[in-house]
Amino acid sequence: MTCVIGIDLGTSGVKAVLIGGDGDELAILGVRASSYSPDVADGGCVQQEPSVWWEHTRAVLRELTRDFPDAEIAALAVSGQMHSSVFLDADGGVIRPALLWNDTRTTEQTREIIELCGGEARLLELVQNRALEGFTLPKILWLRKHEPQNFARLDKVVMPKDYINYRLTGRIATEVSDAAGTLLWDTRARTWSLEMVAAMGLDASLLPTVLESLDVVGVVAADIARELGLPNGVRVIAGGADNSCGAVANGILEPGQAMVSVGTSGTVVAYLDALEGDVTGEVHLFSYSAPEADYAMGCMLSAGQCLNWLKENILTQYGYDELNALAEASPCGANGLVFLPYLFGERCPHPDADARGVFFGLGAATSAGDMARAVLEGVALNFAEMLALVERFAPVRELYLTGGGARSAVWRQILADVLGRELIVSNVEEGAALGAGMLALVGAGLAPSLKSAGERLISRDRVIVPNRDNAAVYAKSARVFSALYAAARDVFKLNK
């Protein structure tokens, strides 16, 4: 049976899915995963040795080939965390641990970027995105200032999944969806912004060749193939950034389609067939893994993490199922309790690193259920603000719901009620790894298009219909939610 493998290289682990079938039938035949932890230190430092990613990726590939010996693997593709920087020397060696997307020691460099390119308006004109700590460019400038000896050795900067492709094939390259997260990519022109590179005082040779997500990087080297139990000639497809591949896996492949993803963080991703209109920087505008397409994305830093925080630090006596039951028992509006979900600062709708979480409206009668429901509602209210910003670029007619939060029945209903939209829940649980597998299928010529691959792999499990009786309550909650951030914005800065 001819098969492909899709791999998702995440912040805390790697997952690989084996996809195969006969004729028109396709299915996920197996899933293997391996966990690791980034190195976290004071001062916003979050980094990882790329060798850890390589070690764990090899491990899951060996498990799949061992457990499915009859699988005739033709191709593989990798999805990975965006923005994180892998610094390579002229021999392709890793210079230092990669600075990850959630490393925040680069605030000074974000200000430097705006100054060097001539102001925020010019920055948005050149690369269509704001300068935020998570992007790759601030990390390059941080290396130049703080580790000049390492910067002097720097030959290429790639993203995590590109490093895996390099170790598999020996070729250094990236693709459009990951290039778009560097702050050096012109999404409108779908190419590196050489003007931006020059304004930063960088050499364009630091940037790798850019492929389309469906292009072939190369084939797995013979010695690596033997080690991993792969046949000779397995093609490595360029792959894509995790958010891009996650949207592909949910079938976001036409104008009017969008996805709400409730993971540790939260995203709203909408398909764009053309980037039009004024760019304000409130949402990310990135190149998509689907051919000749882009996407608009809002990203909040704490979504599912908010419920985890409540469970681990406040309502420690309850498990997740109990918290969901308590939240369901609390009335719509949580008896006037409102929660701002900015536990780690915020990116969208407010690019504010100083913002913090807030419970507003606590009273003597406030219950544990009210607190649980307020957290779920607060996350949903933030999603509503992000969706409104995304729809300035991409009006949405079909909205899909995915991520760990989608498993909670009460949270699904709250999201539908707050957004005022029907939410389509698919059968997809493998997320970006499945999206990478779909890219492998098409890139290897085993499916004619991503849409065709999706029709064979993705189905609708259910549709969540909003309860219109709750609209007035949530409209009031939304007004309080918005006013609360506006009132607290300056106070957050005082409390640094």
C-alpha positions as CSV (number, residue, x, y, z in Angstrom):
1,M,0.0,0.0,0.0
2,T,1.4,3.4,-1.0
3,C,1.7,5.7,1.9
4,V,2.9,9.2,3.0
5,I,3.9,10.5,6.4
6,G,3.0,13.9,7.8
7,I,5.0,15.3,10.7
8,D,4.2,18.1,13.1
9,L,7.3,19.5,14.9
10,G,5.8,21.4,17.9
11,T,7.1,23.3,20.9
12,S,6.7,20.4,23.3
13,G,6.7,17.4,21.1
14,V,6.7,15.8,17.6
15,K,3.8,13.8,16.1
16,A,3.9,11.7,12.9
17,V,0.9,10.3,11.0
18,L,0.9,7.5,8.4
19,I,-1.6,8.0,5.6
20,G,-2.4,5.4,3.0
21,G,-5.1,3.7,1.1
22,D,-6.2,1.9,-2.1
23,G,-8.1,3.5,-4.9
24,D,-10.2,6.4,-3.7
25,E,-9.9,5.4,-0.1
26,L,-7.5,7.3,2.2
27,A,-7.2,6.9,6.0
28,I,-4.8,7.6,8.8
29,L,-3.2,4.2,9.5
30,G,-1.1,5.1,12.5
31,V,0.0,8.0,14.7
32,R,3.2,8.1,16.8
33,A,4.4,10.9,19.1
34,S,7.3,11.8,21.3
35,S,7.5,14.6,23.9
36,Y,10.3,17.0,24.9
37,S,10.5,20.3,26.7
38,P,12.2,23.6,25.6
39,D,14.7,25.2,27.9
40,V,13.2,28.1,29.8
41,A,15.1,30.6,31.8
42,D,14.5,34.0,33.4
43,G,14.3,37.1,31.2
44,G,11.9,35.6,28.7
45,C,14.4,33.0,27.4
46,V,12.9,30.0,25.7
47,Q,15.2,28.0,23.5
48,Q,15.8,24.5,22.2
49,E,18.7,22.5,20.8
50,P,17.7,21.5,17.2
51,S,19.4,18.2,17.8
52,V,16.5,17.4,20.2
53,W,14.0,17.8,17.3
54,W,16.0,15.6,15.1
55,E,16.4,12.9,17.7
56,H,12.7,12.8,18.4
57,T,11.7,13.0,14.7
58,R,13.9,10.0,13.9
59,A,12.3,8.1,16.9
60,V,8.7,8.5,15.6
61,L,9.7,7.7,12.1
62,R,11.4,4.5,13.2
63,E,8.3,3.5,15.2
64,L,6.1,4.0,12.2
65,T,8.3,2.0,9.8
66,R,8.7,-0.8,12.4
67,D,5.0,-1.0,13.2
68,F,3.8,-0.8,9.6
69,P,6.4,-2.8,7.7
70,D,4.1,-3.3,4.6
71,A,3.7,0.5,4.1
72,E,5.3,1.6,0.9
73,I,6.2,5.1,1.9
74,A,6.6,7.4,-1.1
75,A,6.9,10.9,0.5
76,L,6.8,12.8,3.7
77,A,6.3,16.4,4.7
78,V,7.0,18.4,7.9
79,S,5.0,21.1,9.6
80,G,6.5,23.1,12.4
81,Q,6.3,25.9,14.9
82,M,6.6,29.3,13.2
83,H,9.2,32.0,13.8
84,S,11.7,30.0,15.8
85,S,15.2,30.6,14.5
86,V,17.8,28.0,13.7
87,F,21.2,29.6,13.1
88,L,23.5,27.6,10.8
89,D,27.2,28.1,9.9
90,A,28.7,27.7,6.5
91,D,29.1,23.9,7.1
92,G,25.4,23.6,8.0
93,G,26.3,23.2,11.7
94,V,24.1,24.6,14.4
95,I,25.7,27.7,16.0
96,R,23.6,27.9,19.2
97,P,20.2,26.8,20.6
98,A,17.3,28.0,18.5
99,L,15.3,31.0,19.9
100,L,11.7,29.9,20.0
101,W,8.6,31.7,18.9
102,N,7.7,32.4,22.6
103,D,11.1,33.8,23.5
104,T,10.4,37.4,24.5
105,R,13.9,38.8,25.2
106,T,13.7,40.8,21.9
107,T,11.5,43.8,22.8
108,E,14.4,46.2,22.2
109,Q,14.9,44.7,18.7
110,T,11.3,45.2,17.8
111,R,11.7,48.9,18.5
112,E,15.0,48.9,16.5
113,I,13.2,47.3,13.5
114,I,10.5,50.1,13.4
115,E,13.2,52.8,13.6
116,L,15.5,51.2,11.0
117,C,12.8,50.8,8.4
118,G,11.4,54.3,8.8
119,G,8.4,53.8,11.0
120,E,5.5,51.4,11.5
121,A,3.6,52.5,8.4
122,R,6.7,51.7,6.2
123,L,7.1,48.4,8.0
124,L,3.5,47.4,7.1
125,E,4.1,48.5,3.6
126,L,7.2,46.3,3.2
127,V,6.1,43.1,5.1
128,Q,2.4,43.6,6.0
129,N,3.0,42.6,9.6
130,R,3.9,44.4,12.9
131,A,7.2,43.9,14.6
132,L,6.6,41.5,17.5
133,E,9.0,39.6,19.8
134,G,7.9,36.2,18.4
135,F,9.0,36.8,14.8
136,T,12.4,35.6,13.4
137,L,13.9,39.0,12.5
138,P,14.1,40.3,16.1
139,K,16.0,37.1,17.0
140,I,18.5,37.7,14.2
141,L,19.1,41.3,15.5
142,W,19.3,40.0,19.1
143,L,22.1,37.6,18.0
144,R,23.9,40.4,16.3
145,K,23.9,42.6,19.4
146,H,24.3,40.1,22.2
147,E,26.4,37.3,20.6
148,P,28.5,39.0,17.9
149,Q,30.9,36.0,17.8
150,N,28.0,33.7,16.9
151,F,26.6,36.3,14.4
152,A,30.0,36.4,12.7
153,R,29.6,32.6,12.0
154,L,26.1,32.9,10.7
155,D,25.5,31.7,7.2
156,K,21.8,30.8,7.0
157,V,18.7,31.2,9.2
158,V,16.0,28.6,8.9
159,M,12.9,27.5,10.8
160,P,12.6,24.2,12.8
161,K,10.9,22.1,10.1
162,D,13.4,23.4,7.6
163,Y,16.2,22.0,9.8
164,I,14.5,18.6,9.8
165,N,14.2,18.7,6.0
166,Y,17.9,19.7,5.8
167,R,18.9,16.7,8.0
168,L,16.8,14.4,5.8
169,T,18.0,15.7,2.4
170,G,21.1,17.8,2.9
171,R,19.4,20.8,1.2
172,I,18.9,24.1,3.0
173,A,15.6,25.7,2.0
174,T,12.3,27.0,3.4
175,E,8.9,27.6,1.9
176,V,6.4,30.4,1.7
177,S,4.3,29.9,4.8
178,D,7.3,29.8,7.1
179,A,9.1,32.6,5.3
180,A,6.0,34.7,5.9
181,G,6.6,34.5,9.7
182,T,10.1,36.0,9.6
183,L,9.2,39.7,9.1
184,L,11.5,39.7,6.1
185,W,8.9,38.4,3.6
186,D,6.7,40.5,1.4
187,T,3.3,38.7,1.4
188,R,1.9,40.8,-1.4
189,A,4.8,40.0,-3.7
190,R,5.4,36.5,-2.3
191,T,9.1,37.0,-2.1
192,W,11.8,38.2,0.3
193,S,11.7,41.9,0.9
194,L,15.3,42.9,-0.1
195,E,14.5,46.5,0.9
196,M,13.7,45.3,4.4
197,V,16.8,43.2,4.5
198,A,18.9,46.1,3.5
199,A,17.3,48.4,6.0
200,M,18.2,46.0,8.8
201,G,21.9,46.0,7.6
202,L,21.7,42.3,6.9
203,D,23.1,40.3,4.0
204,A,20.4,38.6,1.8
205,S,22.6,35.5,1.6
206,L,21.5,34.7,5.2
207,L,18.1,33.9,3.8
208,P,17.4,30.4,2.3
209,T,15.9,29.6,-1.1
210,V,12.1,29.7,-0.8
211,L,9.9,27.0,-2.3
212,E,6.2,26.5,-2.5
213,S,4.8,24.2,0.2
214,L,4.0,21.5,-2.4
215,D,7.5,21.6,-4.0
216,V,10.0,18.8,-3.5
217,V,13.0,19.7,-1.3
218,G,14.9,16.5,-2.2
219,V,14.9,12.8,-1.3
220,V,15.9,11.2,2.0
221,A,19.6,10.5,2.0
222,A,20.4,6.8,1.6
223,D,22.2,6.5,5.0
224,I,19.3,8.2,6.8
225,A,16.7,6.1,4.9
226,R,18.5,2.9,6.1
227,E,18.6,4.1,9.7
228,L,14.9,5.0,9.7
229,G,13.7,1.9,7.8
230,L,12.5,4.0,4.8
231,P,12.9,2.8,1.2
232,N,15.2,4.6,-1.1
233,G,13.9,7.6,-3.0
234,V,11.4,8.9,-0.4
235,R,10.6,12.5,-1.5
236,V,10.6,15.2,1.1
237,I,7.9,17.8,0.3
238,A,8.6,21.4,1.5
239,G,5.7,21.3,4.1
240,G,4.4,24.3,5.9
241,A,4.1,26.3,9.1
242,D,1.9,24.8,11.8
243,N,-1.0,27.3,11.5
244,S,-1.0,27.0,7.8
245,C,-1.0,23.1,7.9
246,G,-3.6,23.1,10.6
247,A,-5.9,25.1,8.4
248,V,-5.2,22.8,5.5
249,A,-6.1,19.9,7.7
250,N,-9.5,21.4,8.5
251,G,-10.3,22.0,4.8
252,I,-9.8,25.8,4.8
253,L,-9.2,25.9,1.0
254,E,-11.7,28.4,-0.4
255,P,-12.7,32.0,0.1
256,G,-15.2,32.4,2.9
257,Q,-13.8,29.5,5.0
258,A,-12.1,30.1,8.3
259,M,-11.0,28.1,11.4
260,V,-11.2,28.9,15.1
261,S,-8.5,26.8,16.9
262,V,-8.7,26.5,20.7
263,G,-5.3,25.1,21.7
264,T,-2.9,26.3,24.4
265,S,-3.0,29.5,22.5
266,G,-5.8,30.4,20.1
267,T,-6.0,31.4,16.5
268,V,-8.5,32.5,13.9
269,V,-7.3,31.6,10.4
270,A,-9.2,32.7,7.2
271,Y,-8.4,31.9,3.6
272,L,-7.4,34.8,1.3
273,D,-7.2,34.4,-2.4
274,A,-5.8,38.0,-2.7
275,L,-4.5,40.4,-0.1
276,E,-6.4,43.6,-0.6
277,G,-7.2,46.7,1.4
278,D,-5.2,48.8,3.9
279,V,-2.9,46.8,6.2
280,T,-3.1,48.0,9.8
281,G,-1.1,45.3,11.5
282,E,-3.9,44.1,13.8
283,V,-3.9,40.6,12.3
284,H,-1.1,38.6,10.6
285,L,-1.2,38.4,6.8
286,F,0.8,35.4,5.7
287,S,1.4,33.3,2.6
288,Y,-0.5,30.0,2.7
289,S,0.5,26.5,1.9
290,A,-2.3,26.2,-0.6
291,P,-1.1,27.4,-4.1
292,E,-1.2,31.1,-4.8
293,A,-3.2,31.8,-1.6
294,D,-2.7,33.8,1.6
295,Y,-4.4,33.8,5.0
296,A,-5.4,36.3,7.6
297,M,-4.8,35.2,11.2
298,G,-5.5,36.6,14.7
299,C,-3.5,34.9,17.4
300,M,-4.2,35.1,21.2
301,L,-1.5,33.9,23.5
302,S,-3.7,32.2,26.1
303,A,-6.8,30.2,25.2
304,G,-6.8,26.6,26.5
305,Q,-4.0,27.7,28.8
306,C,-6.4,29.9,30.7
307,L,-8.5,26.9,31.8
308,N,-5.3,25.0,32.6
309,W,-4.1,27.9,34.8
310,L,-7.5,28.0,36.6
311,K,-7.3,24.2,37.3
312,E,-3.6,24.2,38.4
313,N,-3.6,27.4,40.5
314,I,-7.1,28.3,41.7
315,L,-9.7,25.5,41.5
316,T,-7.1,22.8,42.2
317,Q,-9.7,20.4,43.7
318,Y,-11.4,19.8,40.3
319,G,-10.5,17.9,37.2
320,Y,-11.3,19.2,33.7
321,D,-14.6,17.3,33.4
322,E,-15.7,18.7,36.7
323,L,-14.8,22.3,35.7
324,N,-16.8,21.9,32.5
325,A,-19.8,20.6,34.5
326,L,-19.5,23.6,36.9
327,A,-19.3,26.0,34.0
328,E,-22.3,24.5,32.4
329,A,-24.3,24.9,35.7
330,S,-23.4,28.6,35.9
331,P,-25.8,30.8,33.9
332,C,-24.9,32.6,30.6
333,G,-22.9,35.6,31.6
334,A,-21.4,33.9,34.7
335,N,-23.5,36.0,37.0
336,G,-21.7,39.2,35.9
337,L,-18.1,37.9,36.2
338,V,-15.9,38.8,33.3
339,F,-12.4,37.4,32.6
340,L,-9.6,39.0,30.6
341,P,-7.5,36.1,29.2
342,Y,-4.1,37.9,28.9
343,L,-2.0,35.7,31.2
344,F,1.1,36.1,29.0
345,G,0.4,39.5,27.6
346,E,-1.5,39.6,24.3
347,R,-0.9,39.7,20.5
348,C,-4.4,40.0,19.1
349,P,-6.6,41.9,19.2
350,H,-4.2,44.0,21.4
351,P,-0.5,43.8,20.7
352,D,0.3,44.5,24.4
353,A,3.1,42.6,26.2
354,D,2.1,44.3,29.4
355,A,-1.5,43.1,29.5
356,R,-2.4,40.6,32.2
357,G,-5.4,38.4,33.2
358,V,-8.2,40.0,35.2
359,F,-11.3,38.7,37.0
360,F,-13.8,41.6,37.1
361,G,-17.1,41.5,39.0
362,L,-16.1,39.2,41.9
363,G,-18.7,39.2,44.6
364,A,-19.5,37.4,47.8
365,A,-21.8,35.1,45.9
366,T,-19.3,34.3,43.1
367,S,-19.0,30.5,42.8
368,A,-16.4,28.2,41.4
369,G,-18.8,27.5,38.5
370,D,-19.0,31.3,37.8
371,M,-15.2,31.5,37.6
372,A,-14.9,28.5,35.3
373,R,-17.6,29.8,33.0
374,A,-16.1,33.3,33.0
375,V,-12.8,31.9,31.8
376,L,-14.5,30.0,29.0
377,E,-16.5,33.1,28.1
378,G,-13.5,35.4,28.3
379,V,-11.6,33.3,25.8
380,A,-14.6,33.2,23.5
381,L,-15.1,37.0,23.8
382,N,-11.5,37.5,22.7
383,F,-12.1,35.1,19.8
384,A,-15.0,37.3,18.7
385,E,-12.8,40.4,18.7
386,M,-10.2,38.6,16.6
387,L,-12.8,37.3,14.2
388,A,-14.1,40.8,13.6
389,L,-10.6,42.0,12.7
390,V,-9.9,39.0,10.4
391,E,-13.2,39.6,8.6
392,R,-11.9,43.0,7.5
393,F,-9.8,41.1,5.0
394,A,-11.7,37.8,4.6
395,P,-15.5,37.7,5.2
396,V,-16.4,34.3,6.6
397,R,-19.4,32.1,5.6
398,E,-18.1,28.7,7.0
399,L,-16.5,28.6,10.4
400,Y,-14.7,25.5,11.6
401,L,-13.8,24.7,15.2
402,T,-10.8,22.7,16.1
403,G,-8.2,22.2,18.9
404,G,-8.4,20.7,22.4
405,G,-11.1,23.2,23.5
406,A,-13.4,21.8,20.8
407,R,-13.7,18.6,22.9
408,S,-15.6,20.5,25.6
409,A,-19.3,20.5,24.8
410,V,-20.0,23.5,27.0
411,W,-17.1,25.5,25.5
412,R,-18.2,24.7,22.0
413,Q,-21.7,26.1,22.8
414,I,-20.3,29.2,24.5
415,L,-18.1,29.9,21.4
416,A,-21.1,29.4,19.1
417,D,-23.2,31.7,21.2
418,V,-20.6,34.4,21.6
419,L,-19.6,34.4,18.0
420,G,-23.2,34.1,16.8
421,R,-22.1,31.6,14.2
422,E,-22.7,28.0,13.4
423,L,-19.5,26.1,14.1
424,I,-18.5,23.1,12.1
425,V,-16.6,20.4,14.0
426,S,-14.7,18.0,11.8
427,N,-13.2,14.6,12.5
428,V,-9.7,16.0,12.5
429,E,-7.6,15.4,15.6
430,E,-4.1,15.2,14.2
431,G,-4.1,18.9,13.1
432,A,-1.0,20.1,11.5
433,A,0.5,16.6,11.1
434,L,-2.5,15.7,8.9
435,G,-2.1,18.9,7.0
436,A,1.5,18.1,6.3
437,G,0.4,14.6,5.2
438,M,-2.0,16.2,2.7
439,L,0.9,18.3,1.3
440,A,2.9,15.1,1.0
441,L,0.1,13.4,-0.9
442,V,-0.3,16.2,-3.4
443,G,3.4,17.0,-3.7
444,A,4.2,13.4,-4.5
445,G,1.4,13.2,-7.1
446,L,-0.7,10.8,-5.1
447,A,-3.7,13.3,-5.0
448,P,-4.5,15.9,-7.6
449,S,-5.2,18.7,-5.2
450,L,-5.4,19.6,-1.5
451,K,-9.2,19.8,-1.9
452,S,-9.3,16.2,-3.3
453,A,-7.1,14.9,-0.5
454,G,-9.3,16.7,2.1
455,E,-12.5,15.2,0.6
456,R,-11.0,11.7,1.2
457,L,-9.7,12.4,4.7
458,I,-11.9,15.1,6.4
459,S,-15.6,14.8,7.4
460,R,-18.0,16.9,9.4
461,D,-18.8,15.4,12.8
462,R,-21.3,17.9,14.0
463,V,-22.5,21.5,13.6
464,I,-22.9,23.6,16.8
465,V,-25.9,26.0,16.4
466,P,-25.8,29.2,18.5
467,N,-28.5,29.7,21.1
468,R,-30.0,33.0,20.0
469,D,-31.7,33.5,23.4
470,N,-28.2,34.2,24.8
471,A,-27.3,36.9,22.3
472,A,-28.4,39.9,24.5
473,V,-26.4,38.7,27.5
474,Y,-23.3,38.1,25.5
475,A,-23.7,41.5,23.8
476,K,-23.5,43.1,27.2
477,S,-20.6,40.9,28.2
478,A,-18.7,42.0,25.1
479,R,-19.2,45.7,25.9
480,V,-17.9,45.1,29.4
481,F,-15.0,43.0,28.1
482,S,-13.9,45.6,25.6
483,A,-14.3,48.6,28.0
484,L,-12.4,46.7,30.7
485,Y,-9.2,46.3,28.6
486,A,-9.4,50.0,27.5
487,A,-9.7,51.1,31.2
488,A,-6.9,48.8,32.4
489,R,-4.4,49.4,29.5
490,D,-2.5,52.2,31.2
491,V,-2.7,50.4,34.6
492,F,-1.0,47.4,33.1
493,K,2.0,49.6,32.2
494,L,2.1,51.0,35.8
495,N,2.2,47.5,37.2
496,K,5.3,46.4,35.2
